[in-house]
Amino acid sequence: MNTQSDTPRTDAQHKWVKMDKSTMAFARTLERELNAANERIKRLEEAANKMQAAIANGEGLDEACREWIKAKESKP
């Protein structure tokens, strides 16, 4: 059974650095928050690119704006 962790960087570091449970929990929380923030940035960039293309093409701007708003309001 191959289970992928949602905190692979923390798990990898834990193999080399001794951490108590509270430090490990804090590191995992930070890694999860970082991953969520990076995903939000990715969604915002993709929505901005679609909006830029819609402006350049002169069509599809309404849909691109709706996607931007959806991405902007989706908080980690």
Biopython code that builds the backbone (N, CA, C, O; Angstrom):
import numpy as np
from Bio.PDB.StructureBuilder import StructureBuilder

atoms = [
    (1, "MET", "N", (0.839, -1.179, 0.000)),
    (1, "MET", "CA", (0.000, 0.000, 0.000)),
    (1, "MET", "C", (0.878, 1.234, 0.000)),
    (1, "MET", "O", (1.689, 1.420, 0.907)),
    (2, "ASN", "N", (0.725, 2.079, -1.010)),
    (2, "ASN", "CA", (1.538, 3.284, -1.151)),
    (2, "ASN", "C", (0.683, 4.508, -0.831)),
    (2, "ASN", "O", (-0.160, 4.912, -1.632)),
    (3, "THR", "N", (0.905, 5.085, 0.329)),
    (3, "THR", "CA", (0.150, 6.250, 0.756)),
    (3, "THR", "C", (1.051, 7.473, 0.676)),
    (3, "THR", "O", (2.130, 7.503, 1.267)),
    (4, "GLN", "N", (0.599, 8.476, -0.057)),
    (4, "GLN", "CA", (1.398, 9.680, -0.206)),
    (4, "GLN", "C", (0.995, 10.686, 0.878)),
    (4, "GLN", "O", (-0.187, 10.967, 1.073)),
    (5, "SER", "N", (1.989, 11.215, 1.568)),
    (5, "SER", "CA", (1.758, 12.176, 2.638)),
    (5, "SER", "C", (1.449, 13.556, 2.061)),
    (5, "SER", "O", (1.902, 13.896, 0.967)),
    (6, "ASP", "N", (0.679, 14.343, 2.802)),
    (6, "ASP", "CA", (0.430, 15.723, 2.385)),
    (6, "ASP", "C", (1.500, 16.661, 2.949)),
    (6, "ASP", "O", (1.433, 17.876, 2.760)),
    (7, "THR", "N", (2.491, 16.085, 3.645)),
    (7, "THR", "CA", (3.613, 16.872, 4.166)),
    (7, "THR", "C", (4.946, 16.171, 3.876)),
    (7, "THR", "O", (5.682, 15.833, 4.803)),
    (8, "PRO", "N", (5.256, 15.952, 2.599)),
    (8, "PRO", "CA", (6.461, 15.176, 2.274)),
    (8, "PRO", "C", (7.767, 15.861, 2.684)),
    (8, "PRO", "O", (8.723, 15.184, 3.061)),
    (9, "ARG", "N", (7.817, 17.179, 2.616)),
    (9, "ARG", "CA", (9.060, 17.873, 2.996)),
    (9, "ARG", "C", (9.336, 17.724, 4.487)),
    (9, "ARG", "O", (10.474, 17.490, 4.895)),
    (10, "THR", "N", (8.298, 17.861, 5.289)),
    (10, "THR", "CA", (8.453, 17.701, 6.736)),
    (10, "THR", "C", (8.826, 16.264, 7.064)),
    (10, "THR", "O", (9.710, 16.013, 7.884)),
    (11, "ASP", "N", (8.152, 15.332, 6.423)),
    (11, "ASP", "CA", (8.440, 13.921, 6.676)),
    (11, "ASP", "C", (9.883, 13.580, 6.310)),
    (11, "ASP", "O", (10.551, 12.847, 7.039)),
    (12, "ALA", "N", (10.359, 14.102, 5.199)),
    (12, "ALA", "CA", (11.742, 13.837, 4.782)),
    (12, "ALA", "C", (12.735, 14.429, 5.775)),
    (12, "ALA", "O", (13.743, 13.799, 6.098)),
    (13, "GLN", "N", (12.458, 15.628, 6.257)),
    (13, "GLN", "CA", (13.356, 16.288, 7.201)),
    (13, "GLN", "C", (13.362, 15.547, 8.539)),
    (13, "GLN", "O", (14.391, 15.475, 9.212)),
    (14, "HIS", "N", (12.221, 15.005, 8.913)),
    (14, "HIS", "CA", (12.098, 14.295, 10.188)),
    (14, "HIS", "C", (13.033, 13.083, 10.238)),
    (14, "HIS", "O", (13.455, 12.660, 11.315)),
    (15, "LYS", "N", (13.346, 12.539, 9.083)),
    (15, "LYS", "CA", (14.269, 11.401, 9.046)),
    (15, "LYS", "C", (15.678, 11.812, 9.468)),
    (15, "LYS", "O", (16.448, 10.986, 9.956)),
    (16, "TRP", "N", (16.014, 13.093, 9.279)),
    (16, "TRP", "CA", (17.372, 13.566, 9.556)),
    (16, "TRP", "C", (17.481, 14.401, 10.828)),
    (16, "TRP", "O", (18.550, 14.476, 11.434)),
    (17, "VAL", "N", (16.385, 15.021, 11.229)),
    (17, "VAL", "CA", (16.405, 15.911, 12.392)),
    (17, "VAL", "C", (15.393, 15.413, 13.414)),
    (17, "VAL", "O", (14.224, 15.209, 13.088)),
    (18, "LYS", "N", (15.836, 15.219, 14.636)),
    (18, "LYS", "CA", (14.938, 14.752, 15.693)),
    (18, "LYS", "C", (14.001, 15.895, 16.097)),
    (18, "LYS", "O", (14.451, 16.974, 16.483)),
    (19, "MET", "N", (12.678, 15.638, 16.002)),
    (19, "MET", "CA", (11.684, 16.635, 16.390)),
    (19, "MET", "C", (10.690, 15.992, 17.351)),
    (19, "MET", "O", (10.292, 14.841, 17.175)),
    (20, "ASP", "N", (10.296, 16.757, 18.375)),
    (20, "ASP", "CA", (9.255, 16.237, 19.260)),
    (20, "ASP", "C", (7.902, 16.352, 18.569)),
    (20, "ASP", "O", (7.803, 16.946, 17.495)),
    (21, "LYS", "N", (6.866, 15.793, 19.170)),
    (21, "LYS", "CA", (5.556, 15.741, 18.526)),
    (21, "LYS", "C", (4.983, 17.121, 18.234)),
    (21, "LYS", "O", (4.398, 17.333, 17.172)),
    (22, "SER", "N", (5.141, 18.062, 19.160)),
    (22, "SER", "CA", (4.562, 19.398, 18.939)),
    (22, "SER", "C", (5.304, 20.139, 17.828)),
    (22, "SER", "O", (4.682, 20.858, 17.047)),
    (23, "THR", "N", (6.610, 19.975, 17.748)),
    (23, "THR", "CA", (7.385, 20.609, 16.675)),
    (23, "THR", "C", (7.011, 20.000, 15.330)),
    (23, "THR", "O", (6.862, 20.710, 14.336)),
    (24, "MET", "N", (6.862, 18.691, 15.307)),
    (24, "MET", "CA", (6.484, 17.996, 14.076)),
    (24, "MET", "C", (5.082, 18.429, 13.630)),
    (24, "MET", "O", (4.850, 18.662, 12.444)),
    (25, "ALA", "N", (4.159, 18.534, 14.576)),
    (25, "ALA", "CA", (2.799, 18.963, 14.244)),
    (25, "ALA", "C", (2.803, 20.385, 13.694)),
    (25, "ALA", "O", (2.093, 20.683, 12.734)),
    (26, "PHE", "N", (3.597, 21.260, 14.296)),
    (26, "PHE", "CA", (3.691, 22.644, 13.836)),
    (26, "PHE", "C", (4.291, 22.705, 12.429)),
    (26, "PHE", "O", (3.798, 23.441, 11.574)),
    (27, "ALA", "N", (5.348, 21.937, 12.190)),
    (27, "ALA", "CA", (5.982, 21.909, 10.870)),
    (27, "ALA", "C", (5.002, 21.395, 9.813)),
    (27, "ALA", "O", (4.956, 21.923, 8.702)),
    (28, "ARG", "N", (4.232, 20.386, 10.148)),
    (28, "ARG", "CA", (3.248, 19.847, 9.202)),
    (28, "ARG", "C", (2.157, 20.877, 8.908)),
    (28, "ARG", "O", (1.721, 21.013, 7.765)),
    (29, "THR", "N", (1.721, 21.596, 9.934)),
    (29, "THR", "CA", (0.720, 22.654, 9.742)),
    (29, "THR", "C", (1.255, 23.721, 8.808)),
    (29, "THR", "O", (0.555, 24.153, 7.893)),
    (30, "LEU", "N", (2.488, 24.151, 9.028)),
    (30, "LEU", "CA", (3.090, 25.164, 8.155)),
    (30, "LEU", "C", (3.213, 24.672, 6.718)),
    (30, "LEU", "O", (2.954, 25.424, 5.779)),
    (31, "GLU", "N", (3.603, 23.421, 6.545)),
    (31, "GLU", "CA", (3.732, 22.889, 5.190)),
    (31, "GLU", "C", (2.369, 22.820, 4.496)),
    (31, "GLU", "O", (2.259, 23.127, 3.309)),
    (32, "ARG", "N", (1.342, 22.421, 5.231)),
    (32, "ARG", "CA", (-0.003, 22.384, 4.642)),
    (32, "ARG", "C", (-0.463, 23.792, 4.249)),
    (32, "ARG", "O", (-1.041, 23.982, 3.179)),
    (33, "GLU", "N", (-0.206, 24.777, 5.117)),
    (33, "GLU", "CA", (-0.580, 26.158, 4.805)),
    (33, "GLU", "C", (0.184, 26.670, 3.588)),
    (33, "GLU", "O", (-0.382, 27.362, 2.741)),
    (34, "LEU", "N", (1.472, 26.330, 3.501)),
    (34, "LEU", "CA", (2.278, 26.728, 2.349)),
    (34, "LEU", "C", (1.728, 26.105, 1.070)),
    (34, "LEU", "O", (1.611, 26.785, 0.051)),
    (35, "ASN", "N", (1.392, 24.827, 1.117)),
    (35, "ASN", "CA", (0.840, 24.147, -0.064)),
    (35, "ASN", "C", (-0.473, 24.780, -0.502)),
    (35, "ASN", "O", (-0.709, 24.966, -1.696)),
    (36, "ALA", "N", (-1.329, 25.112, 0.464)),
    (36, "ALA", "CA", (-2.617, 25.738, 0.147)),
    (36, "ALA", "C", (-2.401, 27.121, -0.469)),
    (36, "ALA", "O", (-3.074, 27.475, -1.437)),
    (37, "ALA", "N", (-1.482, 27.895, 0.075)),
    (37, "ALA", "CA", (-1.199, 29.227, -0.464)),
    (37, "ALA", "C", (-0.631, 29.121, -1.879)),
    (37, "ALA", "O", (-1.000, 29.904, -2.755)),
    (38, "ASN", "N", (0.250, 28.173, -2.104)),
    (38, "ASN", "CA", (0.812, 27.988, -3.447)),
    (38, "ASN", "C", (-0.259, 27.585, -4.455)),
    (38, "ASN", "O", (-0.232, 28.034, -5.600)),
    (39, "GLU", "N", (-1.196, 26.745, -4.039)),
    (39, "GLU", "CA", (-2.296, 26.359, -4.931)),
    (39, "GLU", "C", (-3.180, 27.567, -5.256)),
    (39, "GLU", "O", (-3.629, 27.725, -6.392)),
    (40, "ARG", "N", (-3.426, 28.412, -4.258)),
    (40, "ARG", "CA", (-4.234, 29.613, -4.501)),
    (40, "ARG", "C", (-3.522, 30.545, -5.479)),
    (40, "ARG", "O", (-4.154, 31.095, -6.381)),
    (41, "ILE", "N", (-2.229, 30.723, -5.308)),
    (41, "ILE", "CA", (-1.455, 31.551, -6.233)),
    (41, "ILE", "C", (-1.559, 31.000, -7.646)),
    (41, "ILE", "O", (-1.731, 31.755, -8.603)),
    (42, "LYS", "N", (-1.455, 29.687, -7.774)),
    (42, "LYS", "CA", (-1.557, 29.047, -9.090)),
    (42, "LYS", "C", (-2.917, 29.325, -9.725)),
    (42, "LYS", "O", (-2.994, 29.666, -10.906)),
    (43, "ARG", "N", (-4.008, 29.178, -8.932)),
    (43, "ARG", "CA", (-5.350, 29.451, -9.459)),
    (43, "ARG", "C", (-5.496, 30.910, -9.878)),
    (43, "ARG", "O", (-6.089, 31.197, -10.918)),
    (44, "LEU", "N", (-4.961, 31.838, -9.077)),
    (44, "LEU", "CA", (-5.039, 33.261, -9.403)),
    (44, "LEU", "C", (-4.257, 33.575, -10.677)),
    (44, "LEU", "O", (-4.718, 34.350, -11.516)),
    (45, "GLU", "N", (-3.078, 32.978, -10.821)),
    (45, "GLU", "CA", (-2.277, 33.201, -12.030)),
    (45, "GLU", "C", (-2.998, 32.677, -13.262)),
    (45, "GLU", "O", (-3.021, 33.339, -14.300)),
    (46, "GLU", "N", (-3.584, 31.493, -13.152)),
    (46, "GLU", "CA", (-4.309, 30.925, -14.296)),
    (46, "GLU", "C", (-5.511, 31.795, -14.664)),
    (46, "GLU", "O", (-5.775, 32.025, -15.844)),
    (47, "ALA", "N", (-6.237, 32.277, -13.654)),
    (47, "ALA", "CA", (-7.394, 33.137, -13.917)),
    (47, "ALA", "C", (-6.942, 34.462, -14.537)),
    (47, "ALA", "O", (-7.603, 34.972, -15.441)),
    (48, "ALA", "N", (-5.841, 35.018, -14.070)),
    (48, "ALA", "CA", (-5.327, 36.272, -14.629)),
    (48, "ALA", "C", (-4.887, 36.080, -16.075)),
    (48, "ALA", "O", (-5.113, 36.951, -16.915)),
    (49, "ASN", "N", (-4.260, 34.942, -16.368)),
    (49, "ASN", "CA", (-3.850, 34.660, -17.740)),
    (49, "ASN", "C", (-5.056, 34.558, -18.669)),
    (49, "ASN", "O", (-5.011, 35.037, -19.802)),
    (50, "LYS", "N", (-6.137, 33.932, -18.190)),
    (50, "LYS", "CA", (-7.355, 33.831, -18.993)),
    (50, "LYS", "C", (-7.971, 35.218, -19.213)),
    (50, "LYS", "O", (-8.476, 35.519, -20.294)),
    (51, "MET", "N", (-7.921, 36.051, -18.174)),
    (51, "MET", "CA", (-8.470, 37.392, -18.315)),
    (51, "MET", "C", (-7.643, 38.204, -19.316)),
    (51, "MET", "O", (-8.196, 38.923, -20.149)),
    (52, "GLN", "N", (-6.333, 38.086, -19.228)),
    (52, "GLN", "CA", (-5.452, 38.788, -20.162)),
    (52, "GLN", "C", (-5.713, 38.331, -21.600)),
    (52, "GLN", "O", (-5.770, 39.160, -22.509)),
    (53, "ALA", "N", (-5.870, 37.039, -21.813)),
    (53, "ALA", "CA", (-6.156, 36.507, -23.149)),
    (53, "ALA", "C", (-7.512, 36.996, -23.640)),
    (53, "ALA", "O", (-7.665, 37.322, -24.817)),
    (54, "ALA", "N", (-8.496, 37.049, -22.747)),
    (54, "ALA", "CA", (-9.830, 37.517, -23.135)),
    (54, "ALA", "C", (-9.793, 38.985, -23.547)),
    (54, "ALA", "O", (-10.463, 39.386, -24.499)),
    (55, "ILE", "N", (-9.023, 39.769, -22.842)),
    (55, "ILE", "CA", (-8.889, 41.190, -23.197)),
    (55, "ILE", "C", (-8.224, 41.315, -24.565)),
    (55, "ILE", "O", (-8.664, 42.103, -25.401)),
    (56, "ALA", "N", (-7.173, 40.546, -24.791)),
    (56, "ALA", "CA", (-6.453, 40.600, -26.064)),
    (56, "ALA", "C", (-7.333, 40.122, -27.221)),
    (56, "ALA", "O", (-7.272, 40.678, -28.317)),
    (57, "ASN", "N", (-8.153, 39.089, -26.979)),
    (57, "ASN", "CA", (-9.017, 38.544, -28.024)),
    (57, "ASN", "C", (-10.297, 39.340, -28.218)),
    (57, "ASN", "O", (-10.943, 39.253, -29.261)),
    (58, "GLY", "N", (-10.652, 40.106, -27.217)),
    (58, "GLY", "CA", (-11.882, 40.879, -27.291)),
    (58, "GLY", "C", (-13.134, 40.059, -27.055)),
    (58, "GLY", "O", (-14.236, 40.494, -27.386)),
    (59, "GLU", "N", (-12.971, 38.865, -26.481)),
    (59, "GLU", "CA", (-14.143, 38.026, -26.185)),
    (59, "GLU", "C", (-13.865, 37.139, -24.983)),
    (59, "GLU", "O", (-12.716, 36.817, -24.680)),
    (60, "GLY", "N", (-14.938, 36.750, -24.307)),
    (60, "GLY", "CA", (-14.805, 35.858, -23.160)),
    (60, "GLY", "C", (-14.423, 36.545, -21.870)),
    (60, "GLY", "O", (-14.072, 35.880, -20.895)),
    (61, "LEU", "N", (-14.485, 37.871, -21.846)),
    (61, "LEU", "CA", (-14.047, 38.599, -20.656)),
    (61, "LEU", "C", (-14.975, 38.354, -19.467)),
    (61, "LEU", "O", (-14.502, 38.256, -18.335)),
    (62, "ASP", "N", (-16.271, 38.255, -19.698)),
    (62, "ASP", "CA", (-17.204, 38.016, -18.587)),
    (62, "ASP", "C", (-16.878, 36.713, -17.860)),
    (62, "ASP", "O", (-16.810, 36.678, -16.631)),
    (63, "GLU", "N", (-16.678, 35.646, -18.628)),
    (63, "GLU", "CA", (-16.348, 34.347, -18.025)),
    (63, "GLU", "C", (-15.001, 34.413, -17.313)),
    (63, "GLU", "O", (-14.847, 33.862, -16.223)),
    (64, "ALA", "N", (-14.024, 35.084, -17.925)),
    (64, "ALA", "CA", (-12.702, 35.206, -17.308)),
    (64, "ALA", "C", (-12.790, 35.985, -15.997)),
    (64, "ALA", "O", (-12.111, 35.648, -15.027)),
    (65, "CYS", "N", (-13.614, 37.014, -15.967)),
    (65, "CYS", "CA", (-13.798, 37.794, -14.732)),
    (65, "CYS", "C", (-14.450, 36.945, -13.651)),
    (65, "CYS", "O", (-14.066, 37.028, -12.484)),
    (66, "ARG", "N", (-15.437, 36.127, -14.024)),
    (66, "ARG", "CA", (-16.079, 35.240, -13.053)),
    (66, "ARG", "C", (-15.072, 34.239, -12.480)),
    (66, "ARG", "O", (-15.093, 33.949, -11.284)),
    (67, "GLU", "N", (-14.197, 33.716, -13.331)),
    (67, "GLU", "CA", (-13.164, 32.788, -12.853)),
    (67, "GLU", "C", (-12.189, 33.488, -11.920)),
    (67, "GLU", "O", (-11.767, 32.911, -10.918)),
    (68, "TRP", "N", (-11.828, 34.725, -12.240)),
    (68, "TRP", "CA", (-10.920, 35.487, -11.379)),
    (68, "TRP", "C", (-11.547, 35.700, -10.002)),
    (68, "TRP", "O", (-10.897, 35.493, -8.977)),
    (69, "ILE", "N", (-12.801, 36.110, -9.989)),
    (69, "ILE", "CA", (-13.493, 36.349, -8.714)),
    (69, "ILE", "C", (-13.577, 35.059, -7.901)),
    (69, "ILE", "O", (-13.344, 35.069, -6.693)),
    (70, "LYS", "N", (-13.907, 33.961, -8.554)),
    (70, "LYS", "CA", (-13.987, 32.667, -7.878)),
    (70, "LYS", "C", (-12.620, 32.294, -7.279)),
    (70, "LYS", "O", (-12.540, 31.849, -6.134)),
    (71, "ALA", "N", (-11.557, 32.477, -8.057)),
    (71, "ALA", "CA", (-10.203, 32.159, -7.567)),
    (71, "ALA", "C", (-9.816, 33.086, -6.427)),
    (71, "ALA", "O", (-9.190, 32.654, -5.459)),
    (72, "LYS", "N", (-10.179, 34.343, -6.535)),
    (72, "LYS", "CA", (-9.818, 35.333, -5.506)),
    (72, "LYS", "C", (-10.542, 35.050, -4.205)),
    (72, "LYS", "O", (-9.965, 35.210, -3.129)),
    (73, "GLU", "N", (-11.791, 34.634, -4.284)),
    (73, "GLU", "CA", (-12.586, 34.401, -3.083)),
    (73, "GLU", "C", (-12.300, 33.057, -2.439)),
    (73, "GLU", "O", (-12.655, 32.837, -1.282)),
    (74, "SER", "N", (-11.670, 32.167, -3.165)),
    (74, "SER", "CA", (-11.321, 30.846, -2.626)),
    (74, "SER", "C", (-10.053, 30.976, -1.802)),
    (74, "SER", "O", (-8.945, 30.998, -2.338)),
    (75, "LYS", "N", (-10.227, 31.060, -0.514)),
    (75, "LYS", "CA", (-9.090, 31.255, 0.402)),
    (75, "LYS", "C", (-8.598, 29.897, 0.901)),
    (75, "LYS", "O", (-9.376, 28.952, 1.033)),
    (76, "PRO", "N", (-7.295, 29.815, 1.176)),
    (76, "PRO", "CA", (-6.755, 28.547, 1.703)),
    (76, "PRO", "C", (-7.281, 28.235, 3.092)),
    (76, "PRO", "O", (-6.924, 27.209, 3.671)),
]
sb = StructureBuilder()
sb.init_structure("model")
sb.init_model(0)
sb.init_chain("A")
sb.init_seg("    ")
for serial, (resi, resn, name, xyz) in enumerate(atoms, 1):
    if name == "N":
        sb.init_residue(resn, " ", resi, " ")
    sb.init_atom(name, np.array(xyz, "f"), 0.0, 1.0, " ", f" {name:<3s}", serial, name[0])
structure = sb.get_structure()
